[in-house]
Amino acid sequence: MLEEMKFIGEFWLLDVAVELEDGNPSIWLWCKDKDGKTYIVKQTYSPSFYIVSDKIRDILENLRSQQLRVEEVDRKIRGRDVKALKVYVNVEDVESAAKKIMKGLRNIEVFEEDIRPSTKYLIENGLKPSGGVRVLGELIEDGVFKIVEAERVEYIPDMISPPLHVLSFDAVYYSKSGSPRPERDPVIIISITTLKGLKIQLVGDEKEILREFIRIIEEEDPDVIVGFSSNRIHWNYLVERARINGLKLTIGRLSSEPHTSIHGHVSIRGRLNIDLEDMARDIPELTVETLEEFVSYLGLQYSFDTVEDWEVAETWEKNPEKIKRYSIQRAEALLKCYEALVDYIFSLSELTGMPADYVLTASTGFRVENYLMYLAVKKNELIPKKPEISHVSYIGGLVKSPKPGLHKDVVVVDFRSMYPSLMIKYNISFDTLSEDGEYISPNNYRFRKEPEGFLPHALKTLISERRRIQEKLKILNPESTEARVLNARQKAVKVISNAVYGYTGWVGARWYTREVAEATTSWGRQVILESMRRAEELGMKVLYSDTDSLFLQDYIGKLESFLKWIEEDLGLEAKIDKIYKRILFTEAKKKYAGITEDSKIDIVGLEAVRGDWSMIAREAQRETVKTLLEKGDVEEALKTSRRYVKKILDGDIELRQLIIWKQITRPLDEYEATQPHIVVARQLIQEGWRIQPGDKVGYIIIRGGGPLYRRVKPYFKVSRDEIDWEYYLDKQVMQACIRILEPLGVKLEELKKTGEVSLTDFL
């Protein structure tokens, strides 16, 4: 039969959507051929859901009497064999249809009605966005887009993306006070750049700006549109401004408007809407998650003439060229960021089965879940509903308290993928959890040896894929495109495999199983304890341990024996992760700093790498650490700290270095009014600024009486003579520096001596 079909070709899958044609849902696959031409591959598709019941025959007759298409199938629920009914519905809203069909039915379980039809189509057919597809069918239209009516679509692994047309944009809005509001404040600039070399800035009459923006996108026809804050702000803003100007923002293919989809993502038909802010918000090292910070974090060399949000109106009036320059810089920088990240983004997309723009907005839990759903379909495992439970904490990995102080010659031994390895070794999974299981965890959960569990199978598949990629990388030119793409893929595989264990303890997980997470960490704690004992038996000194790594001293001549014991006796793999010439441990867990053999300084958990401390405090601590680790001299480190104390006394500091940033993590009405950043946030909202969960609020402490929350002010409203310098001395700079110096025997009083006179003489 297949031989009779017309072979159309092999394509790269850009995006997927469900479109209604004659009232029936149809799958549209937006594809690119090797030359970058766009195809729409259409396939008829009837969404479905499953019903499980003890009275399967009665329900089957009931459903068939309603003229429904129903199949009796064999499936599994958490590894248990069941008979199920697969019910097909020719509608896009499967959940509502299922509720209507189930009305009056008793003692039934329903599965997969809450999965989007486009997602269900992909996982049932094993197709992966950002991957290859082989299409069999018939070419029915050969116009601007080639349209194919597909008979069959198959997945092709390891296809490298064809040349894609990429466009980036930045938009600026004018508001005299507060955050711009789309119902009130106009668009004054849209800057556009493309990988083809187009660079254009739209200014002037707002209606013409928007009209020209629409025209350029239609003419350039990008496959990818890159922005920053485009999901949270720009697309909805531009849609509303277009409406006010009597236009429709038809920037999607086939003249469609953007629309909000899942995970807070905005969908643009036939194009990938890549919002790099979604990626920036996943990086804990970023203080404010601005584009500038993101560019710097990626190690890209690019300078900005930055204009802060609160400066836009005044700068536009006095120096509009600066605003124009900054906006085009942002658009150009976005293209650079995209080029640096595109291989990883597409690899993560293909691995998880989520379109490249969705995968950035989704949390790690959703990424893992999407990967597992593909595997579930292959193994005939029904995909359960999301649980409705509140958070339940469990004991995590073992963290041994460090020995405070400065230590020389320390090796870090890291267990390779410890949790995935333990889950495979002990067959830990939701479907092997059993009261008569042969594997008994240290906290007394039991798991069957056979058959192989769902999660161990998933992890073996991931590990096998990573090894396959690594073997292929060995024979490739490291500078080749294929090597670059494969390296990004193996990193994506590692990220997902290491997150599977944590997924089982996430209350939003469809396969939530607290026992799996607890058993895995209990075996992990046992491994670390046994390894610590063995290391000491071999004559090494254990300075610290953190979940899946050990910090060892006196390791020369003993390490090879230790690693061999881990492999042979524990059945696990470990490797030398780092060797520190010097390392400083504070009194706290997960807070240390070290200098490696190649003079790279690592800082973990300290204020220097935390965004909720002022820049001056972080800089003072970072420089103190640098001096200490490079020179190994406590007196020199103390001198460095004192220089920053003197900077405060002399007022030799830019105001921006005093800003403290705190994130709003939930609606403001859920907070107590006494937290400084909430007080500032409420003040800003009253003045017209938009503050929402996820935003960071910056403030400075000013002089005055009463508690701290009464002495805070938005950073851009503070003058130098208002600053509470004493607070920045006592609670910021000196606290950050003494954290480093106290484990070395330095007292706070010594830090206060900045010269021949002490600090107290100034206060």
Secondary structure, 3 states (H helix, E strand, C coil): CHHHCEEEEEEEEEEEEEEEECCEEEEEEEEECCCCCEEEEEEECCCEEEEEECCHHHHHHHHHHCCCEEEEEEEEECCEEEEEEEEECCCCCHHHHHHHHHCCCCCEEEECCCCCHHHHHHHHHCCCCCCEEEEEEEEEEECCCEEEEEEEEEEECCCCCCCCCEEEEEEEECCCCCCCCCCCCCEEEEEEEECCCCEEEEECCHHHHHHHHHHHHHHHCCCEEEECCHHHHHHHHHHHHHHHCCCCCCCECCCECCEECHHHCEEECCEEEEEHHHHHCCCCCCCCCCHHHHHHHCCCCCCCCCCCHHHHHHHHHHCHHHHHHHHHHHHHHHHHHHHHHHHHHHHHHHHHCCCHHHHHHCCHHHHHHHHHHHHHHHCCECCCCCCCCCCCCCCCCCEECCCCEEEEEEEEEEECCHHHHHHHHCCCCCCCECCCCCEECCCCCEECCCCCCHHHHHHHHHHHHHHHHHHHHHCCCCCCHHHHHHHHHHHHHHHHHHHHHHHHCCCCCCCCCHHHHHHHHHHHHHHHHHHHHHHHHCCCEEEEEECCEEEEECCCCCHHHHHHHHHHHCCCCEEEEEEEEEEEECCCCCCEEEEECCCCEEEECCHHHCCCCCHHHHHHHHHHHHHHHHHCCHHHHHHHHHHHHHHHHHCCCCHHHHCEEEECCCCHHHCCCCCHHHHHHHHHHHCCCCCCCCCEEEEEEECCCCCHHHCEEEHHHCCHHHECHHHHHHHHHHHHHHHHHHHHCCCHHHHHECCCCEHHHCC
